[in-house]
Structure formats: C-alpha cells, structure tokens
Amino acid sequence: MSNQSKSLMVVLSSPSGAGKTTLSKKIQQSDNSFKISVSHTTRKPRANEVDGVDYYFVSEKKFKSLLDENAFYEHSKIFENYYGTSKSSVNEILKNNCNVLFDIDWKGAQQLRKFKELNLVTIFILPPSKEELKKRLIARSQDGEESIQRRLLAYSEDIQHSKEYEHVLVNDDIESCFKEIKKIILNNQKSEQ
C-alpha cells in the first residue's frame, strides 16, 4: 500500500497497568492525524468499553476463523484471551492518510516488525517500579486479585523485552511521559519529510 511509507505507525507497549492505553488516548486526542488501531479480542468487555471503539469483541470461534484467513498483522493469547490487529482495520486507517497507533504487547510488536513495509516507531513504557505497578493495577479496579497477580508475574518477562524497542520511557508522571512521546513522534515526522 502506497500510504504505508508516508504514515507513521507508533507502537506503544508496556507491562499491563503501566499507562499505555491512557497515553494512546492522549496522543489521539491531541493529534487527529493519529488513529488507534482497534484490536479484536475474545475477552469480555469491561463495564466502560464499547465494541468497535475499545476492541472488536468476538467469539473464540470467530477469532480462529480470522486467524485461518491470515487476517491479522499480529495476534497473541494473553491471560486466556486472544488479541489481534486486523490488516483490514489498519489498512483502512492508512487509506485515510492517517498515522496508526498500536497499543499492543511485546509479542505483537515482534510480529509487526516482520512486515518491512510498515513504518514503525517502537516505544516501551515502564512503570517507575513493580510496587507502583501493583498500586496502579489495584487502583484501576478492573481486575481481581488473581488477575493482578498474573499481571505482576508477567512484569519481569515484559521488561526483558523492552530492549527490543527503539525508545524506552518511564511513566513516572503521565504528562511528562506524554510530552516525551510527542517529541519522539515529532522527530520521526520530521525525518520522514
């Protein structure tokens, strides 16, 4: 696709609870040329989530059917649920000459890097500490104790993969972290011109 070389594709990854979804939304709100890639998932929607906005909520059968059709740029199974970025939804964003924002984990980022035609900028967001991450997971009240423990166990593996990213930022303060991401985006947009 010809627009892929012009459009910036920013990948934000982090351990669960480090702030990547909040940062993704802030980027999209501050720059309307960015559209968040909406992933498919087999997990149940949380109370505040909207189908087609936060995720495309699908059955496991439908997800596997899309997998068989090679419909995803990336996909993985995380905490018993499948997640995937469909090629058609990304291509739709590109067709409209917009930049794409991916809110995905390191496994998804590894798969995206295989598509050499994608103009990726990869950013890994770290919490200030594991203790702070635990506080954030508890404060957001979206997960039960078992889920929080699973996410904390995954933390060590997640941060091992941060070295695969072009940029690694610590989200100590959401506004400061957001400003750093904006600088990275601006620098990459300038280098594309």
Stockholm file with secondary structure:
# STOCKHOLM 1.0

chainA/1-193         MSNQSKSLMVVLSSPSGAGKTTLSKKIQQSDNSFKISVSHTTRKPRANEVDGVDYYFVSEKKFKSLLDENAFYEHSKIFENYYGTSKSSVNEILKNNCNVLFDIDWKGAQQLRKFKELNLVTIFILPPSKEELKKRLIARSQDGEESIQRRLLAYSEDIQHSKEYEHVLVNDDIESCFKEIKKIILNNQKSEQ
#=GR chainA/1-193 SS CGGGGTSCEEEEECSTTSSHHHHHHHHHHHCTTEEECCCEECSCCCTTCCBTTTBEECCHHHHHHHHHTTCEEEEEEETTEEEEEEHHHHHHHHHTTCEEEEECCHHHHHHHTTCTTSCEEEEEEECSCHHHHHHHHHHTTCSCHHHHHHHHHHHHHHHHGGGGSSEEEECSSHHHHHHHHHHHHHHHHHHHC
#=GC SS_cons         CGGGGTSCEEEEECSTTSSHHHHHHHHHHHCTTEEECCCEECSCCCTTCCBTTTBEECCHHHHHHHHHTTCEEEEEEETTEEEEEEHHHHHHHHHTTCEEEEECCHHHHHHHTTCTTSCEEEEEEECSCHHHHHHHHHHTTCSCHHHHHHHHHHHHHHHHGGGGSSEEEECSSHHHHHHHHHHHHHHHHHHHC
//
